Amino acid sequence: SQPHTVVADAEMDAAIATARSELNHKFPEVKLDNVPLSSAIDLLRDKTGANIVVNWPMLKPLNITRDSTCSLQLKDTTLQNALEAIFKQLDGGNLVAIVVDRNVLTVTSQMDIPSYLVTKTYHVKDLLDEPNGGGNLSGVVQNFLQMQPASGGNVQIFGDNLLVTAPLTSQDQVAKLLESLRSSTPSTQPTA
């Protein structure tokens, strides 16, 4: 079993925000000419200061190694776009995922995503009490998770709570979805 660290939601949110900010780091230009993948990652890490970890053992079955070569020339791009463009050109690159795990960007295979799942509980009594709200809430959130990049997960209703097992970045998106549902749901006023 892997060691787990328990941190407060506020700490996780701050770490995820930092990593997302690093993914959005803008480059005026990224130019790589037939360089080893490990050197390309080192260059991006050095230019952004981002905590980028490559899970090489999980990429090996995809035939992606430290020595795989890549070339790239992009202008006015982000770290996320550069990473995605690098891996898309490699055989097996379409099965690569970039996972935000607290303030670390981990490049791994899609098969490894389950090891980054976290279960969070959301109090949703207000949404369950709405007409037609509760019956479909878990389905809406489950479908939403399936549309998230490098995601997946499980959604269940337990009492007045929604239990969501998904990567941390998807958890952030679920929280935003629930807030959006709350703001778009008309409050019911008792009539006299």
Z-matrix of the N, CA and C atoms (Angstrom, degrees):
N
C 1 1.452
C 2 1.516 1 109.44
N 3 1.316 2 116.02 1 142.60
C 4 1.458 3 122.15 2 -178.19
C 5 1.517 4 110.31 3 -81.42
N 6 1.338 5 118.09 4 145.10
C 7 1.463 6 119.38 5 176.09
C 8 1.524 7 110.29 6 -67.92
N 9 1.317 8 116.02 7 143.93
C 10 1.454 9 121.10 8 179.70
C 11 1.517 10 108.87 9 -123.80
N 12 1.306 11 116.38 10 141.35
C 13 1.447 12 122.04 11 176.51
C 14 1.509 13 107.54 12 -110.36
N 15 1.315 14 115.77 13 132.67
C 16 1.458 15 120.59 14 177.68
C 17 1.518 16 107.62 15 -98.67
N 18 1.326 17 116.21 16 123.86
C 19 1.462 18 120.94 17 177.93
C 20 1.519 19 108.15 18 -131.21
N 21 1.304 20 115.12 19 158.59
C 22 1.459 21 120.46 20 179.55
C 23 1.525 22 110.26 21 -69.19
N 24 1.345 23 115.42 22 152.15
C 25 1.462 24 119.99 23 179.05
C 26 1.526 25 111.65 24 -55.23
N 27 1.335 26 117.76 25 -40.46
C 28 1.465 27 120.76 26 -178.50
C 29 1.530 28 110.56 27 -62.24
N 30 1.338 29 116.75 28 -38.91
C 31 1.464 30 120.28 29 178.09
C 32 1.528 31 110.50 30 -66.03
N 33 1.343 32 116.21 31 -43.64
C 34 1.462 33 120.13 32 178.79
C 35 1.524 34 110.55 33 -62.95
N 36 1.327 35 116.07 34 -44.48
C 37 1.464 36 120.09 35 -179.49
C 38 1.524 37 111.03 36 -59.87
N 39 1.332 38 116.84 37 -42.79
C 40 1.468 39 120.84 38 179.51
C 41 1.528 40 110.78 39 -64.66
N 42 1.333 41 116.54 40 -42.28
C 43 1.462 42 120.42 41 179.96
C 44 1.523 43 111.33 42 -65.68
N 45 1.328 44 116.55 43 -41.54
C 46 1.465 45 120.29 44 178.23
C 47 1.522 46 110.17 45 -64.82
N 48 1.330 47 117.03 46 -40.90
C 49 1.470 48 120.53 47 178.93
C 50 1.527 49 110.37 48 -61.52
N 51 1.327 50 116.73 49 -39.83
C 52 1.467 51 120.50 50 178.22
C 53 1.525 52 110.55 51 -62.71
N 54 1.324 53 116.17 52 -47.30
C 55 1.462 54 119.76 53 -179.21
C 56 1.527 55 111.46 54 -64.22
N 57 1.337 56 116.65 55 -40.19
C 58 1.478 57 119.84 56 178.00
C 59 1.526 58 110.57 57 -63.70
N 60 1.316 59 115.97 58 -39.65
C 61 1.462 60 120.12 59 178.01
C 62 1.532 61 109.85 60 -61.54
N 63 1.326 62 116.64 61 -40.49
C 64 1.464 63 120.43 62 178.02
C 65 1.525 64 111.07 63 -65.70
N 66 1.330 65 117.73 64 -38.26
C 67 1.467 66 120.11 65 176.96
C 68 1.527 67 111.26 66 -62.26
N 69 1.321 68 116.84 67 -29.84
C 70 1.466 69 121.54 68 -179.66
C 71 1.522 70 113.04 69 -90.86
N 72 1.339 71 117.35 70 4.40
C 73 1.471 72 121.41 71 177.99
C 74 1.530 73 109.05 72 -56.27
N 75 1.326 74 116.03 73 128.41
C 76 1.473 75 121.29 74 -176.95
C 77 1.523 76 111.24 75 -91.30
N 78 1.321 77 115.30 76 138.00
C 79 1.460 78 123.17 77 173.36
C 80 1.518 79 108.33 78 -113.87
N 81 1.325 80 118.48 79 134.26
C 82 1.463 81 118.25 80 172.70
C 83 1.535 82 110.50 81 -65.64
N 84 1.366 83 114.88 82 -32.74
C 85 1.461 84 119.19 83 179.73
C 86 1.526 85 109.54 84 -160.71
N 87 1.323 86 115.30 85 141.94
C 88 1.462 87 122.24 86 171.05
C 89 1.519 88 105.98 87 -125.27
N 90 1.332 89 114.89 88 120.65
C 91 1.460 90 119.22 89 -177.73
C 92 1.527 91 108.61 90 -131.57
N 93 1.327 92 114.73 91 117.12
C 94 1.458 93 122.06 92 177.93
C 95 1.515 94 107.22 93 -128.09
N 96 1.320 95 117.02 94 134.15
C 97 1.461 96 120.02 95 -178.74
C 98 1.519 97 110.01 96 -126.99
N 99 1.332 98 115.93 97 95.85
C 100 1.459 99 122.48 98 175.67
C 101 1.539 100 111.97 99 55.23
N 102 1.341 101 116.00 100 49.83
C 103 1.462 102 120.91 101 -179.19
C 104 1.525 103 109.99 102 -103.60
N 105 1.339 104 117.36 103 153.66
C 106 1.471 105 119.46 104 175.73
C 107 1.532 106 110.06 105 -61.76
N 108 1.319 107 115.60 106 145.69
C 109 1.453 108 121.26 107 -178.22
C 110 1.527 109 111.74 108 -56.51
N 111 1.324 110 117.39 109 -40.96
C 112 1.467 111 119.93 110 -179.78
C 113 1.531 112 110.90 111 -60.92
N 114 1.333 113 117.63 112 -36.96
C 115 1.468 114 120.90 113 178.18
C 116 1.525 115 111.09 114 -69.95
N 117 1.326 116 116.75 115 -37.74
C 118 1.469 117 120.82 116 177.96
C 119 1.530 118 110.22 117 -63.04
N 120 1.336 119 117.30 118 -44.19
C 121 1.467 120 121.44 119 178.89
C 122 1.523 121 109.90 120 -64.22
N 123 1.341 122 116.88 121 -43.15
C 124 1.469 123 120.82 122 178.46
C 125 1.523 124 110.82 123 -59.49
N 126 1.327 125 117.29 124 -41.61
C 127 1.466 126 121.60 125 179.48
C 128 1.535 127 110.40 126 -61.85
N 129 1.323 128 116.79 127 -47.05
C 130 1.464 129 120.29 128 -179.95
C 131 1.527 130 111.09 129 -65.12
N 132 1.316 131 116.64 130 -39.30
C 133 1.467 132 121.70 131 177.81
C 134 1.534 133 109.85 132 -62.52
N 135 1.330 134 116.08 133 -45.14
C 136 1.465 135 120.30 134 -178.64
C 137 1.528 136 112.35 135 -66.34
N 138 1.330 137 116.56 136 -38.65
C 139 1.470 138 120.33 137 -178.61
C 140 1.525 139 113.33 138 -71.93
N 141 1.338 140 116.88 139 -27.47
C 142 1.466 141 119.17 140 -175.70
C 143 1.524 142 113.81 141 -107.03
N 144 1.316 143 117.07 142 -23.92
C 145 1.460 144 120.10 143 -173.04
C 146 1.520 145 111.76 144 77.21
N 147 1.327 146 117.14 145 8.56
C 148 1.467 147 121.48 146 -178.42
C 149 1.524 148 110.15 147 -72.44
N 150 1.315 149 114.75 148 147.25
C 151 1.469 150 121.33 149 173.35
C 152 1.521 151 107.38 150 -82.74
N 153 1.320 152 115.79 151 94.84
C 154 1.462 153 121.11 152 -179.82
C 155 1.524 154 108.18 153 -109.45
N 156 1.327 155 115.54 154 123.16
C 157 1.459 156 121.83 155 177.66
C 158 1.521 157 107.12 156 -119.56
N 159 1.309 158 116.12 157 133.20
C 160 1.460 159 120.46 158 176.57
C 161 1.524 160 107.52 159 -107.61
N 162 1.307 161 116.01 160 124.63
C 163 1.459 162 121.96 161 178.58
C 164 1.534 163 107.50 162 -86.92
N 165 1.340 164 115.44 163 78.63
C 166 1.463 165 121.69 164 -174.67
C 167 1.525 166 113.00 165 -56.30
N 168 1.336 167 119.91 166 -42.03
C 169 1.476 168 118.29 167 179.36
C 170 1.537 169 113.33 168 -59.46
N 171 1.337 170 117.42 169 -33.63
C 172 1.470 171 119.46 170 179.08
C 173 1.532 172 111.90 171 -77.28
N 174 1.328 173 117.54 172 -22.07
C 175 1.465 174 120.64 173 178.75
C 176 1.530 175 112.29 174 -86.36
N 177 1.326 176 116.47 175 -21.50
C 178 1.471 177 120.08 176 -177.69
C 179 1.529 178 112.86 177 -57.25
N 180 1.354 179 120.08 178 -43.55
C 181 1.475 180 118.81 179 177.86
C 182 1.536 181 113.07 180 -62.40
N 183 1.329 182 117.06 181 -16.87
C 184 1.467 183 121.33 182 177.08
C 185 1.531 184 111.03 183 -89.96
N 186 1.338 185 115.71 184 4.73
C 187 1.471 186 122.64 185 -175.95
C 188 1.525 187 112.35 186 64.27
N 189 1.317 188 115.61 187 31.87
C 190 1.461 189 121.30 188 175.63
C 191 1.518 190 107.09 189 -111.73
N 192 1.342 191 115.32 190 120.40
C 193 1.466 192 121.21 191 -178.09
C 194 1.521 193 109.90 192 -126.61
N 195 1.323 194 114.91 193 173.71
C 196 1.472 195 121.21 194 176.77
C 197 1.527 196 111.03 195 -57.42
N 198 1.345 197 115.33 196 -31.70
C 199 1.458 198 120.70 197 -175.66
C 200 1.521 199 114.21 198 -91.23
N 201 1.327 200 118.38 199 -2.73
C 202 1.470 201 120.20 200 175.03
C 203 1.519 202 107.59 201 -56.75
N 204 1.329 203 116.36 202 136.48
C 205 1.464 204 118.19 203 -176.90
C 206 1.524 205 111.28 204 -98.28
N 207 1.311 206 114.20 205 149.07
C 208 1.465 207 119.88 206 178.99
C 209 1.513 208 110.05 207 -141.69
N 210 1.297 209 114.60 208 152.98
C 211 1.457 210 123.26 209 175.18
C 212 1.515 211 107.56 210 -132.24
N 213 1.311 212 115.88 211 144.30
C 214 1.455 213 118.76 212 -176.84
C 215 1.524 214 109.22 213 -160.80
N 216 1.298 215 116.11 214 139.24
C 217 1.453 216 120.78 215 172.31
C 218 1.523 217 107.64 216 -141.43
N 219 1.327 218 115.15 217 106.27
C 220 1.459 219 121.87 218 -179.92
C 221 1.521 220 109.09 219 -128.35
N 222 1.309 221 115.21 220 145.78
C 223 1.463 222 120.87 221 174.81
C 224 1.525 223 108.43 222 -117.34
N 225 1.334 224 114.71 223 146.66
C 226 1.468 225 121.62 224 177.14
C 227 1.528 226 111.01 225 46.06
N 228 1.322 227 115.31 226 66.29
C 229 1.465 228 120.90 227 -175.88
C 230 1.520 229 110.32 228 -130.47
N 231 1.321 230 115.84 229 172.25
C 232 1.463 231 121.51 230 178.75
C 233 1.527 232 109.91 231 -107.08
N 234 1.329 233 115.14 232 165.59
C 235 1.464 234 120.18 233 175.89
C 236 1.528 235 110.17 234 -58.36
N 237 1.323 236 117.51 235 -43.89
C 238 1.463 237 120.31 236 -179.92
C 239 1.524 238 110.76 237 -59.77
N 240 1.328 239 117.61 238 -46.80
C 241 1.469 240 120.23 239 179.94
C 242 1.523 241 111.33 240 -62.88
N 243 1.330 242 116.72 241 -39.34
C 244 1.462 243 119.93 242 179.90
C 245 1.531 244 110.71 243 -65.40
N 246 1.333 245 117.12 244 -46.51
C 247 1.461 246 120.14 245 178.70
C 248 1.530 247 111.11 246 -60.22
N 249 1.321 248 116.24 247 -46.28
C 250 1.472 249 119.72 248 -179.78
C 251 1.524 250 111.35 249 -62.20
N 252 1.337 251 117.52 250 -41.49
C 253 1.465 252 121.03 251 -179.51
C 254 1.526 253 111.21 252 -66.11
N 255 1.331 254 116.71 253 -38.10
C 256 1.468 255 120.13 254 178.42
C 257 1.522 256 110.14 255 -61.64
N 258 1.326 257 117.04 256 -48.68
C 259 1.464 258 119.76 257 -174.79
C 260 1.519 259 112.73 258 -74.91
N 261 1.328 260 118.11 259 -29.49
C 262 1.468 261 119.84 260 179.61
C 263 1.521 262 112.31 261 -63.95
N 264 1.329 263 117.30 262 -26.35
C 265 1.455 264 119.37 263 -178.52
C 266 1.527 265 112.86 264 -82.99
N 267 1.323 266 117.46 265 -9.15
C 268 1.453 267 121.17 266 -179.18
C 269 1.524 268 110.79 267 -94.09
N 270 1.345 269 116.77 268 144.66
C 271 1.461 270 120.06 269 173.24
C 272 1.521 271 107.38 270 -58.38
N 273 1.313 272 117.51 271 130.48
C 274 1.455 273 121.73 272 -178.60
C 275 1.517 274 113.31 273 85.15
N 276 1.320 275 117.12 274 -5.00
C 277 1.458 276 121.28 275 -177.28
C 278 1.515 277 114.37 276 -64.72
N 279 1.337 278 116.62 277 -23.17
C 280 1.466 279 119.56 278 178.36
C 281 1.529 280 111.52 279 -71.45
N 282 1.333 281 117.77 280 -9.62
C 283 1.463 282 122.15 281 178.28
C 284 1.524 283 112.21 282 -104.26
N 285 1.329 284 116.07 283 12.53
C 286 1.463 285 121.80 284 179.08
C 287 1.524 286 109.04 285 -90.91
N 288 1.313 287 116.03 286 143.62
C 289 1.463 288 121.76 287 178.00
C 290 1.525 289 109.00 288 -127.26
N 291 1.322 290 115.31 289 145.04
C 292 1.463 291 121.55 290 172.32
C 293 1.516 292 105.77 291 -107.20
N 294 1.321 293 116.07 292 114.14
C 295 1.453 294 121.69 293 -175.74
C 296 1.523 295 109.53 294 -107.95
N 297 1.322 296 116.35 295 130.22
C 298 1.462 297 120.81 296 173.90
C 299 1.518 298 106.50 297 -91.24
N 300 1.332 299 115.92 298 114.64
C 301 1.461 300 121.76 299 178.50
C 302 1.519 301 106.77 300 -122.13
N 303 1.323 302 114.60 301 97.11
C 304 1.459 303 123.67 302 -171.43
C 305 1.522 304 107.63 303 59.01
N 306 1.339 305 120.50 304 -119.96
C 307 1.466 306 118.54 305 -178.22
C 308 1.528 307 112.16 306 -103.73
N 309 1.339 308 116.71 307 24.71
C 310 1.456 309 121.71 308 179.93
C 311 1.525 310 109.05 309 -115.92
N 312 1.319 311 115.35 310 132.98
C 313 1.462 312 121.65 311 173.54
C 314 1.520 313 106.77 312 -96.28
N 315 1.323 314 116.46 313 114.24
C 316 1.457 315 120.44 314 -178.57
C 317 1.512 316 109.10 315 -108.24
N 318 1.322 317 115.21 316 126.25
C 319 1.459 318 121.59 317 175.02
C 320 1.520 319 105.81 318 -95.69
N 321 1.326 320 116.19 319 120.32
C 322 1.455 321 121.43 320 -175.56
C 323 1.523 322 108.97 321 -148.85
N 324 1.320 323 116.44 322 -173.14
C 325 1.463 324 119.34 323 177.85
C 326 1.523 325 109.64 324 -93.33
N 327 1.309 326 115.93 325 157.66
C 328 1.463 327 119.86 326 177.38
C 329 1.521 328 111.14 327 -61.09
N 330 1.322 329 117.47 328 -27.23
C 331 1.468 330 120.94 329 178.46
C 332 1.530 331 111.34 330 -66.08
N 333 1.320 332 117.68 331 -22.00
C 334 1.463 333 122.99 332 -176.93
C 335 1.526 334 112.97 333 -88.51
N 336 1.321 335 117.75 334 -9.01
C 337 1.469 336 120.98 335 -175.86
C 338 1.533 337 112.94 336 -54.75
N 339 1.335 338 120.20 337 -39.51
C 340 1.472 339 118.16 338 -179.91
C 341 1.526 340 114.55 339 -56.08
N 342 1.322 341 118.05 340 -25.39
C 343 1.474 342 118.84 341 179.42
C 344 1.527 343 112.25 342 -73.71
N 345 1.325 344 117.62 343 -6.84
C 346 1.465 345 121.90 344 179.31
C 347 1.526 346 112.57 345 -109.03
N 348 1.326 347 117.11 346 11.80
C 349 1.457 348 120.29 347 -178.09
C 350 1.524 349 111.25 348 -78.53
N 351 1.325 350 115.20 349 142.74
C 352 1.459 351 123.36 350 178.42
C 353 1.524 352 106.53 351 -130.76
N 354 1.327 353 117.19 352 140.84
C 355 1.463 354 120.74 353 176.54
C 356 1.519 355 109.22 354 -100.86
N 357 1.315 356 115.53 355 127.14
C 358 1.461 357 121.67 356 176.10
C 359 1.525 358 108.95 357 -124.33
N 360 1.314 359 114.84 358 151.28
C 361 1.459 360 121.99 359 179.07
C 362 1.523 361 108.79 360 -110.11
N 363 1.323 362 115.89 361 129.52
C 364 1.465 363 122.18 362 177.94
C 365 1.528 364 108.25 363 -116.64
N 366 1.319 365 116.89 364 126.99
C 367 1.462 366 120.95 365 176.23
C 368 1.534 367 107.29 366 -77.29
N 369 1.315 368 116.65 367 119.40
C 370 1.467 369 120.90 368 -173.46
C 371 1.524 370 112.63 369 -129.72
N 372 1.321 371 117.57 370 23.18
C 373 1.462 372 120.22 371 -178.90
C 374 1.525 373 111.36 372 -52.45
N 375 1.336 374 116.69 373 -41.80
C 376 1.468 375 120.38 374 -179.47
C 377 1.533 376 111.60 375 -60.05
N 378 1.330 377 117.23 376 -39.18
C 379 1.467 378 120.38 377 179.81
C 380 1.527 379 111.36 378 -76.26
N 381 1.320 380 116.55 379 -32.49
C 382 1.467 381 119.82 380 178.97
C 383 1.521 382 111.46 381 -70.89
N 384 1.349 383 117.29 382 -29.27
C 385 1.458 384 121.84 383 -178.80
C 386 1.528 385 113.02 384 -77.89
N 387 1.327 386 117.36 385 -15.78
C 388 1.465 387 120.59 386 -179.79
C 389 1.520 388 109.98 387 -69.76
N 390 1.341 389 117.62 388 146.16
C 391 1.474 390 119.63 389 175.32
C 392 1.523 391 109.74 390 -57.84
N 393 1.305 392 116.49 391 130.40
C 394 1.471 393 123.83 392 -178.44
C 395 1.523 394 113.44 393 64.60
N 396 1.324 395 118.15 394 5.75
C 397 1.463 396 120.56 395 -176.30
C 398 1.508 397 113.46 396 -77.63
N 399 1.331 398 115.86 397 -54.07
C 400 1.447 399 119.76 398 -171.75
C 401 1.509 400 114.96 399 -70.83
N 402 1.314 401 116.84 400 -34.13
C 403 1.446 402 119.78 401 -175.22
C 404 1.509 403 113.95 402 -61.66
N 405 1.309 404 117.08 403 -29.03
C 406 1.451 405 119.60 404 -174.38
C 407 1.527 406 113.10 405 -118.02
N 408 1.324 407 118.80 406 0.95
C 409 1.465 408 121.00 407 -175.01
C 410 1.523 409 111.96 408 -58.93
N 411 1.324 410 117.51 409 -46.68
C 412 1.464 411 118.81 410 -178.37
C 413 1.530 412 110.63 411 -64.36
N 414 1.332 413 117.76 412 -36.96
C 415 1.462 414 120.83 413 177.61
C 416 1.516 415 112.43 414 -65.39
N 417 1.332 416 116.29 415 -41.05
C 418 1.472 417 120.59 416 178.70
C 419 1.528 418 110.08 417 -62.38
N 420 1.325 419 116.85 418 -45.86
C 421 1.466 420 120.42 419 -178.72
C 422 1.529 421 110.33 420 -68.23
N 423 1.340 422 117.83 421 -40.28
C 424 1.464 423 120.70 422 178.41
C 425 1.528 424 110.74 423 -60.91
N 426 1.332 425 117.13 424 -46.03
C 427 1.472 426 120.58 425 177.93
C 428 1.522 427 111.06 426 -62.85
N 429 1.322 428 116.50 427 -39.95
C 430 1.460 429 121.56 428 178.23
C 431 1.532 430 110.37 429 -60.17
N 432 1.337 431 116.82 430 -44.00
C 433 1.467 432 120.48 431 179.41
C 434 1.515 433 111.56 432 -61.60
N 435 1.324 434 116.93 433 -39.00
C 436 1.457 435 119.91 434 -178.70
C 437 1.522 436 112.15 435 -64.82
N 438 1.319 437 117.21 436 -23.25
C 439 1.469 438 120.89 437 -179.90
C 440 1.530 439 112.42 438 -86.51
N 441 1.334 440 118.15 439 -10.79
C 442 1.452 441 121.37 440 -178.85
C 443 1.518 442 109.85 441 -77.00
N 444 1.357 443 117.26 442 140.97
C 445 1.462 444 118.69 443 177.34
C 446 1.528 445 110.37 444 -66.20
N 447 1.317 446 116.75 445 143.00
C 448 1.465 447 123.29 446 178.35
C 449 1.515 448 110.89 447 50.12
N 450 1.306 449 116.57 448 49.53
C 451 1.449 450 119.14 449 -175.36
C 452 1.510 451 111.80 450 -127.61
N 453 1.284 452 114.72 451 -137.59
C 454 1.442 453 122.08 452 -170.23
C 455 1.517 454 106.05 453 112.10
N 456 1.282 455 116.76 454 -172.95
C 457 1.451 456 118.90 455 178.14
C 458 1.505 457 111.33 456 136.76
N 459 1.325 458 114.54 457 -169.35
C 460 1.445 459 120.88 458 -176.18
C 461 1.523 460 109.34 459 -136.01
N 462 1.329 461 116.06 460 144.81
C 463 1.464 462 122.36 461 -179.08
C 464 1.519 463 108.32 462 -132.08
N 465 1.331 464 115.92 463 131.63
C 466 1.460 465 120.71 464 176.62
C 467 1.522 466 109.13 465 -142.02
N 468 1.321 467 115.29 466 148.11
C 469 1.466 468 120.61 467 173.08
C 470 1.521 469 106.90 468 -98.27
N 471 1.321 470 115.62 469 131.08
C 472 1.454 471 122.13 470 177.14
C 473 1.521 472 107.00 471 -133.20
N 474 1.311 473 116.49 472 104.73
C 475 1.465 474 120.47 473 -176.40
C 476 1.520 475 109.66 474 64.22
N 477 1.329 476 116.18 475 -124.69
C 478 1.463 477 121.78 476 179.05
C 479 1.529 478 111.99 477 -95.18
N 480 1.318 479 116.82 478 14.13
C 481 1.460 480 121.11 479 -174.57
C 482 1.520 481 111.82 480 -118.46
N 483 1.304 482 114.25 481 150.73
C 484 1.451 483 122.70 482 173.80
C 485 1.521 484 106.04 483 -108.65
N 486 1.318 485 117.19 484 119.67
C 487 1.460 486 122.18 485 177.88
C 488 1.517 487 107.86 486 -98.20
N 489 1.330 488 115.96 487 121.25
C 490 1.460 489 120.89 488 -177.44
C 491 1.526 490 108.85 489 -122.50
N 492 1.315 491 115.85 490 123.06
C 493 1.460 492 122.08 491 174.71
C 494 1.519 493 106.58 492 -110.07
N 495 1.339 494 115.51 493 114.19
C 496 1.465 495 121.72 494 -175.37
C 497 1.529 496 108.21 495 -165.46
N 498 1.344 497 118.14 496 167.74
C 499 1.465 498 119.77 497 174.47
C 500 1.535 499 110.71 498 -60.81
N 501 1.339 500 115.91 499 156.99
C 502 1.467 501 120.53 500 -177.48
C 503 1.529 502 112.92 501 -57.01
N 504 1.319 503 117.56 502 -40.01
C 505 1.464 504 118.53 503 -179.18
C 506 1.519 505 111.30 504 -64.89
N 507 1.322 506 116.61 505 -35.33
C 508 1.457 507 119.50 506 176.79
C 509 1.522 508 110.63 507 -70.62
N 510 1.324 509 117.44 508 -33.74
C 511 1.469 510 120.69 509 176.95
C 512 1.527 511 109.76 510 -60.17
N 513 1.311 512 116.14 511 -40.66
C 514 1.465 513 120.96 512 177.40
C 515 1.526 514 110.40 513 -60.60
N 516 1.318 515 116.35 514 -41.96
C 517 1.463 516 120.86 515 179.56
C 518 1.532 517 111.51 516 -69.59
N 519 1.335 518 117.59 517 -35.03
C 520 1.473 519 121.16 518 176.80
C 521 1.521 520 109.45 519 -63.59
N 522 1.332 521 116.73 520 -43.76
C 523 1.475 522 120.15 521 179.20
C 524 1.531 523 110.30 522 -59.53
N 525 1.339 524 117.23 523 -40.98
C 526 1.464 525 120.83 524 178.21
C 527 1.530 526 111.25 525 -67.21
N 528 1.335 527 116.76 526 -39.14
C 529 1.461 528 120.45 527 177.50
C 530 1.527 529 110.47 528 -62.02
N 531 1.328 530 117.54 529 -46.40
C 532 1.463 531 120.70 530 -179.70
C 533 1.521 532 110.77 531 -62.45
N 534 1.319 533 116.95 532 -39.39
C 535 1.475 534 120.27 533 177.64
C 536 1.523 535 110.26 534 -64.39
N 537 1.322 536 116.06 535 -40.46
C 538 1.462 537 120.20 536 177.91
C 539 1.525 538 111.02 537 -64.01
N 540 1.328 539 116.51 538 -41.63
C 541 1.460 540 119.84 539 177.90
C 542 1.528 541 110.70 540 -63.13
N 543 1.318 542 116.03 541 -38.59
C 544 1.467 543 119.48 542 178.80
C 545 1.520 544 111.34 543 -65.42
N 546 1.319 545 117.09 544 -40.35
C 547 1.471 546 119.08 545 -177.12
C 548 1.521 547 111.92 546 -75.52
N 549 1.349 548 117.43 547 -21.48
C 550 1.465 549 119.30 548 -179.37
C 551 1.532 550 111.85 549 -95.56
N 552 1.337 551 117.01 550 -5.24
C 553 1.446 552 120.69 551 -178.96
C 554 1.526 553 108.75 552 -90.80
N 555 1.331 554 117.86 553 119.41
C 556 1.461 555 118.51 554 179.06
C 557 1.525 556 111.00 555 -66.21
N 558 1.315 557 115.58 556 135.96
C 559 1.462 558 117.76 557 178.90
C 560 1.528 559 108.13 558 -75.80
N 561 1.306 560 114.44 559 141.78
C 562 1.458 561 119.00 560 -178.43
C 563 1.530 562 109.53 561 -87.73
N 564 1.291 563 115.91 562 128.31
C 565 1.443 564 122.02 563 179.07
C 566 1.526 565 108.36 564 -104.83
N 567 1.341 566 117.97 565 132.34
C 568 1.469 567 118.89 566 176.70
C 569 1.511 568 110.49 567 -66.19
N 570 1.306 569 115.86 568 141.48
C 571 1.474 570 119.92 569 177.76
C 572 1.513 571 109.56 570 -101.77
N 573 1.323 572 114.92 571 147.72
C 574 1.482 573 119.96 572 -178.44
C 575 1.499 574 111.19 573 -85.57
